[in-house]
Structure formats: C-alpha cells, structure tokens
Amino acid sequence: MIFEESVELTVPFEEALAHVKASFAEEGFGTLTEIDVQATLKEKIGKQVDRYVIVGACNPNLASRALDLEPQIGVLLPCNVVIREVPGGVLVEAMDPGVMATLTGREQIRPLADEARRLVGNALNRVAALAR
C-alpha cells in the first residue's frame, strides 16, 4: 500500500522547507504546526539525527467539510508533510489523502480525499519544480 508521495531535492534544507510551506500555501494549506524532530530528539533523549521537520498542513475548507461528515477524522488531521535530509539532498514526503477515505470506510469522504489529493499533488509538483 502506498501511503505517501515524495519528491527529492538537491537544495539546502532551509530553502526546501520554505518552498514546501509556500507551495502548500498556494493550494490553500496553512501551516498549523512545525515540529523540529532533530531538535526534539536531541533535547529529550540526547540523540543526534539529520535535519527532520514535520509540517502540519491544513486546508481549512476541506478539513471543515470532512469533519462535518466524519468527526473522528480529526485524528488524521492535519496533513503531515515531512522534510528530511537524506544523502545528497532533501526528501519531501506527504501522506496520500486517499488514506483517510480508506481508513474511514465512508464513501462520502472519497470526493474530499480526491480533492485533497489533487491539491497535495499540485503542491508537490511545485516543490519538484525547484529540483529542475
């Protein structure tokens, strides 16, 4: 089962992070959270890892409509986008919103998930353009 889509970049980490947030914003997603996993692991358990940030992106219109149909879907929100260092670059990964429809088993969620998938895909295409 494929549950995420990814794009690999060869730009500096901070540039990739900024571009991801801007690309998702162009598709109506705001940044609700930003978790610096590298800093958290170092602070909490003294572990050193490569740069790793989780951006919690949310499209309020889609989230509101999904919550109206399935209040429990909130456990799957926001849409997490991971930006992490890998050998030779930065990997950007986003959850496939179709997973939400599959997990809920509610067909009414499918059109929203399809719309979210299209918007996430558009954002990832913008991010990928940075690599060209």
C-alpha positions, 0 to 999 in steps of 0.5 A, a space after each residue: 500500500 502506498 501511503 505517501 508521495 515524495 519528491 527529492 531535492 538537491 537544495 539546502 534544507 532551509 530553502 526546501 522547507 520554505 518552498 514546501 510551506 509556500 507551495 502548500 500555501 498556494 493550494 490553500 494549506 496553512 501551516 498549523 504546526 512545525 515540529 523540529 524532530 532533530 531538535 526534539 530528539 536531541 533535547 529529550 533523549 540526547 540523540 543526534 539525527 539529520 535535519 527532520 521537520 514535520 509540517 502540519 498542513 491544513 486546508 481549512 475548507 476541506 478539513 471543515 467539510 470532512 469533519 462535518 461528515 466524519 468527526 473522528 477524522 480529526 485524528 488524521 488531521 492535519 496533513 503531515 508533510 515531512 522534510 528530511 535530509 537524506 544523502 545528497 539532498 532533501 526528501 519531501 514526503 506527504 501522506 496520500 489523502 486517499 488514506 483517510 477515505 480508506 481508513 474511514 470506510 465512508 464513501 462520502 469522504 472519497 470526493 474530499 480525499 480526491 480533492 485533497 489529493 489533487 491539491 497535495 499533488 499540485 503542491 508537490 509538483 511545485 516543490 519538484 519544480 525547484 529540483 529542475 
